[in-house]
Amino acid sequence: MSLQVLLVCGTGASSGFMAVSMRKVAKKKGLDYQIKARSESELENYLAETDVIMIGPHLSFMEAEIKQLVTGTDKKVILMNSDYYATLDGEKALDHLQSVLD
């Protein structure tokens, strides 16, 4: 079964580039991950079909609110690190994701 990952940022632009980077790495590693990017305003429209929500570091103030949205589900919420987010390092982002899943 494929893992549904949603990257969330302000407008969806920077997370869009990060999603592309992460998809390339996931494909290379043979991981069945569906990685999409959306703006924070669209988050609730995609919650039902999402397993993991990764939040852009500039939205750290929303982390508690998003965790509350998924309370009672097995969905994971991960705050991305600004070191790999700023450089759009998909490999480090994927490593972070997998460390939380393990």
TACOR-V262160 format. One record per backbone hydrogen bond with DSSP energy under -1.0 kcal/mol. NH is the residue of the N-H (numbers start at 1). CO is the residue of the C=O. Records with the same first field share a line. If there is no record, write none. Layout:
NH=CO + CO
This chain:
3=32
5=34
6=52
7=36
8=54
9=38
17=13
18=14
19=15
20=16
21=17
22=18
23=19
24=20
25=21
26=22
27=23
28=24
29=25
30=27
31=26
33=31
34=3
36=5
38=7
40=9
42=39
45=42
46=43
50=47
51=4
52=4
53=76
54=6
55=78
56=8
59=56
60=57
62=59
63=60
66=62
67=63
68=64
69=65
70=66
71=68
73=70
76=51
78=53
80=55
85=81
86=82
88=85
89=84
90=88
93=89
94=90
95=91
96=92
97=93
98=94
99=95
100=96
101=97
102=98
